[in-house]
Amino acid sequence: MKEKDLKFRERILIKLILKASLKKKKRLKNAFSEEPHTLVAQNMN
């Protein structure tokens, strides 16, 4: 049961991180629309 709870929390964390990274990507795209995509990828890591 604890393992299930951990996996559930992990999934929620992953969703939150993905949402945040998507927002960051959009913000970076707007800020550096003239910059290549690699810059955005580097900022994600």
Buried (B, 14 or more C-beta within 10 A) or exposed (E): EEEEEEEEEEEEEEEEEEEEEEEEBEEBEEEEEEEEEEEBEEEEE
